[in-house]
Amino acid sequence: MRAQAAALLWFGLAVAPPVSGQRPIRVEAQQFRLPNGLTVILHRDTTTPTITTNIWYHVGSARETPGRTGFAHLFEHLMFEGSKNVPEGKIDEWFQEVGGSPNGSTMQDRTNYFQQFSSNALDLALFIESDRMGRLLDAMSETTVNGQRDVVKNERRQSYDNAPYGLADQVITEALYPPSHPYSWPVIGYMDHLSAASYEDVANFFRRYYTPNNASLVIAGDIDLKQAKALTEKWFADVPARRGGDSAPERSRPEAARPDLRAPVGQPVPPLTATPPVITQVKQLMLEDRVQLPRLYMTWIGPAAYSPDDAAMIVLGRILSGGKNSRLYRRLVYEQQIADDVSAFQQGLKLNGEFGIVVTARAGHTLAELETAIVEELQRIQREPPEPRELERVVNQYEVAFLEQLERPSSKADQLNEYLFYTGTPDYFNQDLARLRSLEPAAISAVAARWLKLDARVELSVVPQGKVELAVPGSSPVPNQDLQSSPPARKPKT
């Protein structure tokens, strides 16, 4: 059992045949899985004497349930409050002592925790990371939950409720998805759900999802591969795959772990499934906000991450707004001078994607002017494929940015985790670039016509308070004061 579980999978990330004249990317890495189900990827990069650890828990806001949202983001805060053997406040302090600064992020599909530190501190970093995975609930109390609940509420006020344009994403999300869809609520959650959650609600969410068999750990940088593997086993092998009545042995800072490698693998978290919503009309909404300039948001349901159309949609977004020579930027900002800025982008997620266009009007212009110009440019690209040279320029720009990220161990670590999560294999660097390099101009027009239906989208006008005439005509007002609570709790619109 020990030998089987510790078996190593090596990969040099040059498995895809390179495009003619292109050198393959090589990111030498080693992958193995502990008996408790934790997937570990090691990558050695001695460019600098630093190491980065990056752990993805395969749980985000999409794993929450209607009526109990905001838990994944709440744990992004709670995981820094200390665990059984790491006193409150010591995570930041101990990492600062070794030149590190720990951080985390939450999205619909996953939560991750990452830090970069001196190469002599891997033992400490893995001790901290494993203790909060296996022993967070030993230190978590109603007091700590209530304290971080208030912190999250205040963050919501600052970043959503009281920030210019801060509620736009929530309004769009609620309009794109039916209430039962796991992407239908904001990642940060709703105020009433955060207030109503009991300690047991929060603790049970952790027990279910923050387990080694629902996580993947990447260690990248100036490491000795054999030592890094041994340290991973030392600190993580005794973390049970399922919690409840499990009791973990006492441990202290490095030098003290005696793992039991016979820990059983728990039941895997079932896959998340949901049918992508179908938009059948133009949903025009309007939000009055404390802003100086009106802004238009146009959003469509798009293809899932790394699905066949995802690459073409990424390129489409860059053709429309990737730089000063892009189509929308050139027309709206330079030629007509009716916009201050514009962006278009594909966000691929596990269940589906979203394609958005966001444009801020220049003073003295309305959002109807912007909408007309954008629709004309979409009609044009749906009708006429881009010139090969235009496509080549965009792909080259993407490739340069892609390769620049590979110069940093921290970026490579996160990319390895992302590839593992979305494609099932971390050795996807060459395949990722190949899917863009192989695109033909006709594919760009085809995805624009397939996904960006001009008679079916969500369109939000955000206008200064009292300036409703700047919105796209016919837009339905959204009551700003009702947006802190979940949709069922809102007052009926009049």
VENNOR-V489046 format. One record per residue. RES is the residue in three letters. SS is DSSP state (H for helix, E for strand, L for the rest). PSI is psi in whole degrees, -180 to 180 (* if undefined). Layout:
res=RES ss=SS psi=PSI
res=RES ss=SS psi=PSI
This chain:
res=MET ss=L psi=-46
res=ARG ss=H psi=-48
res=ALA ss=H psi=-39
res=GLN ss=H psi=-44
res=ALA ss=H psi=-28
res=ALA ss=L psi=3
res=ALA ss=L psi=139
res=LEU ss=L psi=144
res=LEU ss=E psi=113
res=TRP ss=E psi=142
res=PHE ss=E psi=134
res=GLY ss=E psi=120
res=LEU ss=L psi=63
res=ALA ss=L psi=41
res=VAL ss=L psi=-22
res=ALA ss=L psi=139
res=PRO ss=L psi=125
res=PRO ss=L psi=153
res=VAL ss=L psi=147
res=SER ss=L psi=127
res=GLY ss=L psi=-6
res=GLN ss=L psi=134
res=ARG ss=L psi=137
res=PRO ss=L psi=151
res=ILE ss=L psi=137
res=ARG ss=L psi=117
res=VAL ss=L psi=90
res=GLU ss=E psi=129
res=ALA ss=E psi=164
res=GLN ss=E psi=133
res=GLN ss=E psi=138
res=PHE ss=E psi=169
res=ARG ss=E psi=134
res=LEU ss=L psi=160
res=PRO ss=L psi=-26
res=ASN ss=L psi=2
res=GLY ss=L psi=-6
res=LEU ss=L psi=125
res=THR ss=E psi=131
res=VAL ss=E psi=135
res=ILE ss=E psi=128
res=LEU ss=E psi=134
res=HIS ss=E psi=125
res=ARG ss=E psi=125
res=ASP ss=L psi=108
res=THR ss=L psi=20
res=THR ss=L psi=-43
res=THR ss=L psi=156
res=PRO ss=L psi=55
res=THR ss=E psi=161
res=ILE ss=E psi=145
res=THR ss=E psi=138
res=THR ss=E psi=141
res=ASN ss=E psi=112
res=ILE ss=E psi=130
res=TRP ss=E psi=121
res=TYR ss=E psi=128
res=HIS ss=L psi=57
res=VAL ss=L psi=129
res=GLY ss=L psi=-162
res=SER ss=H psi=-23
res=ALA ss=H psi=-19
res=ARG ss=H psi=-3
res=GLU ss=L psi=177
res=THR ss=E psi=154
res=PRO ss=L psi=131
res=GLY ss=L psi=-17
res=ARG ss=E psi=72
res=THR ss=L psi=164
res=GLY ss=L psi=0
res=PHE ss=H psi=-42
res=ALA ss=H psi=-43
res=HIS ss=H psi=-35
res=LEU ss=H psi=-41
res=PHE ss=H psi=-24
res=GLU ss=H psi=-31
res=HIS ss=H psi=-45
res=LEU ss=H psi=-31
res=MET ss=L psi=-9
res=PHE ss=L psi=6
res=GLU ss=L psi=3
res=GLY ss=L psi=159
res=SER ss=E psi=-167
res=LYS ss=L psi=-44
res=ASN ss=L psi=9
res=VAL ss=E psi=103
res=PRO ss=L psi=155
res=GLU ss=L psi=133
res=GLY ss=L psi=-10
res=LYS ss=H psi=-22
res=ILE ss=H psi=-52
res=ASP ss=H psi=-44
res=GLU ss=H psi=-47
res=TRP ss=H psi=-38
res=PHE ss=H psi=-36
res=GLN ss=H psi=-33
res=GLU ss=H psi=-25
res=VAL ss=L psi=25
res=GLY ss=L psi=19
res=GLY ss=L psi=164
res=SER ss=L psi=97
res=PRO ss=L psi=150
res=ASN ss=E psi=174
res=GLY ss=E psi=166
res=SER ss=E psi=156
res=THR ss=E psi=139
res=MET ss=L psi=-170
res=GLN ss=L psi=-38
res=ASP ss=L psi=-23
res=ARG ss=L psi=163
res=THR ss=E psi=137
res=ASN ss=E psi=155
res=TYR ss=E psi=133
res=PHE ss=E psi=153
res=GLN ss=E psi=152
res=GLN ss=E psi=141
res=PHE ss=E psi=175
res=SER ss=E psi=146
res=SER ss=L psi=-10
res=ASN ss=L psi=9
res=ALA ss=L psi=18
res=LEU ss=H psi=-38
res=ASP ss=H psi=-47
res=LEU ss=H psi=-45
res=ALA ss=H psi=-44
res=LEU ss=H psi=-34
res=PHE ss=H psi=-48
res=ILE ss=H psi=-47
res=GLU ss=H psi=-40
res=SER ss=H psi=-33
res=ASP ss=H psi=-38
res=ARG ss=H psi=-21
res=MET ss=H psi=-44
res=GLY ss=H psi=-17
res=ARG ss=H psi=23
res=LEU ss=H psi=-43
res=LEU ss=H psi=-21
res=ASP ss=H psi=-25
res=ALA ss=H psi=-19
res=MET ss=L psi=137
res=SER ss=L psi=172
res=GLU ss=H psi=-34
res=THR ss=H psi=-46
res=THR ss=H psi=-38
res=VAL ss=H psi=-46
res=ASN ss=H psi=-38
res=GLY ss=H psi=-46
res=GLN ss=H psi=-27
res=ARG ss=H psi=-43
res=ASP ss=H psi=-36
res=VAL ss=H psi=-44
res=VAL ss=H psi=-41
res=LYS ss=H psi=-42
res=ASN ss=H psi=-37
res=GLU ss=H psi=-39
res=ARG ss=H psi=-43
res=ARG ss=H psi=-43
res=GLN ss=H psi=-40
res=SER ss=H psi=-20
res=TYR ss=H psi=-68
res=ASP ss=H psi=-37
res=ASN ss=L psi=7
res=ALA ss=L psi=141
res=PRO ss=L psi=131
res=TYR ss=L psi=10
res=GLY ss=L psi=-26
res=LEU ss=L psi=0
res=ALA ss=H psi=-47
res=ASP ss=H psi=-39
res=GLN ss=H psi=-44
res=VAL ss=H psi=-43
res=ILE ss=H psi=-45
res=THR ss=H psi=-46
res=GLU ss=H psi=-28
res=ALA ss=H psi=-29
res=LEU ss=H psi=-38
res=TYR ss=L psi=147
res=PRO ss=L psi=156
res=PRO ss=L psi=-24
res=SER ss=L psi=-11
res=HIS ss=L psi=139
res=PRO ss=L psi=-9
res=TYR ss=L psi=11
res=SER ss=L psi=-3
res=TRP ss=L psi=158
res=PRO ss=L psi=150
res=VAL ss=L psi=-38
res=ILE ss=L psi=-16
res=GLY ss=L psi=179
res=TYR ss=L psi=150
res=MET ss=H psi=-45
res=ASP ss=H psi=-33
res=HIS ss=H psi=-43
res=LEU ss=H psi=-38
res=SER ss=H psi=-37
res=ALA ss=H psi=-18
res=ALA ss=L psi=131
res=SER ss=L psi=168
res=TYR ss=H psi=-43
res=GLU ss=H psi=-36
res=ASP ss=H psi=-47
res=VAL ss=H psi=-45
res=ALA ss=H psi=-40
res=ASN ss=H psi=-34
res=PHE ss=H psi=-42
res=PHE ss=H psi=-46
res=ARG ss=H psi=-35
res=ARG ss=H psi=-39
res=TYR ss=H psi=-24
res=TYR ss=L psi=64
res=THR ss=L psi=156
res=PRO ss=H psi=-32
res=ASN ss=H psi=5
res=ASN ss=H psi=31
res=ALA ss=E psi=160
res=SER ss=E psi=137
res=LEU ss=E psi=128
res=VAL ss=E psi=131
res=ILE ss=E psi=118
res=ALA ss=E psi=147
res=GLY ss=E psi=-150
res=ASP ss=L psi=75
res=ILE ss=L psi=154
res=ASP ss=L psi=119
res=LEU ss=H psi=-43
res=LYS ss=H psi=-43
res=GLN ss=H psi=-42
res=ALA ss=H psi=-40
res=LYS ss=H psi=-44
res=ALA ss=H psi=-41
res=LEU ss=H psi=-36
res=THR ss=H psi=-46
res=GLU ss=H psi=-41
res=LYS ss=H psi=-44
res=TRP ss=H psi=-28
res=PHE ss=H psi=-21
res=ALA ss=L psi=-25
res=ASP ss=L psi=3
res=VAL ss=L psi=118
res=PRO ss=L psi=146
res=ALA ss=L psi=-25
res=ARG ss=L psi=143
res=ARG ss=L psi=177
res=GLY ss=L psi=-100
res=GLY ss=L psi=2
res=ASP ss=L psi=140
res=SER ss=L psi=132
res=ALA ss=L psi=147
res=PRO ss=L psi=156
res=GLU ss=L psi=149
res=ARG ss=L psi=163
res=SER ss=L psi=-175
res=ARG ss=L psi=158
res=PRO ss=L psi=161
res=GLU ss=L psi=1
res=ALA ss=L psi=-7
res=ALA ss=L psi=141
res=ARG ss=L psi=81
res=PRO ss=L psi=150
res=ASP ss=L psi=105
res=LEU ss=L psi=4
res=ARG ss=L psi=8
res=ALA ss=L psi=130
res=PRO ss=L psi=151
res=VAL ss=L psi=129
res=GLY ss=L psi=178
res=GLN ss=L psi=132
res=PRO ss=L psi=153
res=VAL ss=L psi=128
res=PRO ss=L psi=151
res=PRO ss=L psi=148
res=LEU ss=L psi=128
res=THR ss=L psi=145
res=ALA ss=L psi=141
res=THR ss=L psi=129
res=PRO ss=L psi=137
res=PRO ss=L psi=155
res=VAL ss=L psi=119
res=ILE ss=L psi=127
res=THR ss=L psi=2
res=GLN ss=L psi=171
res=VAL ss=E psi=110
res=LYS ss=E psi=105
res=GLN ss=E psi=118
res=LEU ss=E psi=159
res=MET ss=E psi=135
res=LEU ss=E psi=122
res=GLU ss=E psi=134
res=ASP ss=E psi=166
res=ARG ss=L psi=74
res=VAL ss=L psi=161
res=GLN ss=L psi=-36
res=LEU ss=L psi=144
res=PRO ss=L psi=151
res=ARG ss=E psi=139
res=LEU ss=E psi=133
res=TYR ss=E psi=125
res=MET ss=E psi=124
res=THR ss=E psi=138
res=TRP ss=E psi=154
res=ILE ss=E psi=132
res=GLY ss=E psi=-174
res=PRO ss=L psi=155
res=ALA ss=L psi=162
res=ALA ss=L psi=132
res=TYR ss=L psi=14
res=SER ss=L psi=169
res=PRO ss=L psi=-37
res=ASP ss=L psi=-5
res=ASP ss=H psi=-46
res=ALA ss=H psi=-43
res=ALA ss=H psi=-35
res=MET ss=H psi=-35
res=ILE ss=H psi=-46
res=VAL ss=H psi=-40
res=LEU ss=H psi=-45
res=GLY ss=H psi=-38
res=ARG ss=H psi=-32
res=ILE ss=H psi=-37
res=LEU ss=H psi=-36
res=SER ss=H psi=12
res=GLY ss=L psi=78
res=GLY ss=L psi=174
res=LYS ss=L psi=-19
res=ASN ss=L psi=1
res=SER ss=L psi=161
res=ARG ss=H psi=-51
res=LEU ss=H psi=-40
res=TYR ss=H psi=-46
res=ARG ss=H psi=-44
res=ARG ss=H psi=-49
res=LEU ss=H psi=-40
res=VAL ss=H psi=-43
res=TYR ss=H psi=-52
res=GLU ss=H psi=-59
res=GLN ss=L psi=-23
res=GLN ss=L psi=47
res=ILE ss=L psi=-1
res=ALA ss=E psi=151
res=ASP ss=E psi=-33
res=ASP ss=E psi=162
res=VAL ss=E psi=143
res=SER ss=E psi=148
res=ALA ss=E psi=137
res=PHE ss=E psi=149
res=GLN ss=E psi=125
res=GLN ss=E psi=104
res=GLY ss=E psi=131
res=LEU ss=L psi=179
res=LYS ss=L psi=-46
res=LEU ss=L psi=-33
res=ASN ss=L psi=-174
res=GLY ss=E psi=179
res=GLU ss=E psi=136
res=PHE ss=E psi=126
res=GLY ss=E psi=149
res=ILE ss=E psi=126
res=VAL ss=E psi=127
res=VAL ss=E psi=134
res=THR ss=E psi=127
res=ALA ss=E psi=147
res=ARG ss=L psi=150
res=ALA ss=L psi=134
res=GLY ss=L psi=1
res=HIS ss=L psi=155
res=THR ss=L psi=163
res=LEU ss=H psi=-22
res=ALA ss=H psi=-38
res=GLU ss=H psi=-43
res=LEU ss=H psi=-44
res=GLU ss=H psi=-44
res=THR ss=H psi=-46
res=ALA ss=H psi=-40
res=ILE ss=H psi=-45
res=VAL ss=H psi=-40
res=GLU ss=H psi=-40
res=GLU ss=H psi=-35
res=LEU ss=H psi=-41
res=GLN ss=H psi=-40
res=ARG ss=H psi=-46
res=ILE ss=H psi=-25
res=GLN ss=H psi=-29
res=ARG ss=H psi=-36
res=GLU ss=L psi=117
res=PRO ss=L psi=150
res=PRO ss=L psi=157
res=GLU ss=L psi=145
res=PRO ss=H psi=-37
res=ARG ss=H psi=-38
res=GLU ss=H psi=-44
res=LEU ss=H psi=-44
res=GLU ss=H psi=-41
res=ARG ss=H psi=-45
res=VAL ss=H psi=-44
res=VAL ss=H psi=-40
res=ASN ss=H psi=-41
res=GLN ss=H psi=-42
res=TYR ss=H psi=-44
res=GLU ss=H psi=-40
res=VAL ss=H psi=-46
res=ALA ss=H psi=-39
res=PHE ss=H psi=-47
res=LEU ss=H psi=-32
res=GLU ss=H psi=-35
res=GLN ss=H psi=-31
res=LEU ss=L psi=-5
res=GLU ss=L psi=-14
res=ARG ss=L psi=124
res=PRO ss=H psi=-35
res=SER ss=H psi=-39
res=SER ss=H psi=-41
res=LYS ss=H psi=-40
res=ALA ss=H psi=-46
res=ASP ss=H psi=-36
res=GLN ss=H psi=-39
res=LEU ss=H psi=-43
res=ASN ss=H psi=-42
res=GLU ss=H psi=-46
res=TYR ss=H psi=-43
res=LEU ss=H psi=-44
res=PHE ss=H psi=-46
res=TYR ss=H psi=-27
res=THR ss=H psi=-14
res=GLY ss=L psi=-6
res=THR ss=L psi=135
res=PRO ss=L psi=-17
res=ASP ss=L psi=72
res=TYR ss=L psi=11
res=PHE ss=H psi=-50
res=ASN ss=H psi=-41
res=GLN ss=H psi=-36
res=ASP ss=H psi=-48
res=LEU ss=H psi=-36
res=ALA ss=H psi=-34
res=ARG ss=H psi=-28
res=LEU ss=H psi=-41
res=ARG ss=H psi=-28
res=SER ss=L psi=-2
res=LEU ss=L psi=140
res=GLU ss=L psi=153
res=PRO ss=H psi=-38
res=ALA ss=H psi=-29
res=ALA ss=H psi=-31
res=ILE ss=H psi=-46
res=SER ss=H psi=-38
res=ALA ss=H psi=-45
res=VAL ss=H psi=-33
res=ALA ss=H psi=-41
res=ALA ss=H psi=-35
res=ARG ss=H psi=-41
res=TRP ss=H psi=-30
res=LEU ss=L psi=68
res=LYS ss=L psi=127
res=LEU ss=L psi=-13
res=ASP ss=L psi=17
res=ALA ss=L psi=100
res=ARG ss=E psi=171
res=VAL ss=E psi=129
res=GLU ss=E psi=119
res=LEU ss=E psi=126
res=SER ss=E psi=119
res=VAL ss=E psi=119
res=VAL ss=E psi=156
res=PRO ss=E psi=148
res=GLN ss=L psi=132
res=GLY ss=L psi=5
res=LYS ss=L psi=48
res=VAL ss=H psi=-20
res=GLU ss=H psi=-14
res=LEU ss=H psi=-13
res=ALA ss=L psi=164
res=VAL ss=L psi=129
res=PRO ss=L psi=141
res=GLY ss=L psi=1
res=SER ss=L psi=139
res=SER ss=E psi=130
res=PRO ss=E psi=143
res=VAL ss=L psi=121
res=PRO ss=L psi=112
res=ASN ss=H psi=-38
res=GLN ss=H psi=-14
res=ASP ss=H psi=-3
res=LEU ss=L psi=-12
res=GLN ss=L psi=-29
res=SER ss=L psi=160
res=SER ss=L psi=155
res=PRO ss=H psi=-43
res=PRO ss=H psi=-23
res=ALA ss=H psi=0
res=ARG ss=L psi=154
res=LYS ss=L psi=146
res=PRO ss=L psi=143
res=LYS ss=L psi=143
res=THR ss=L psi=*
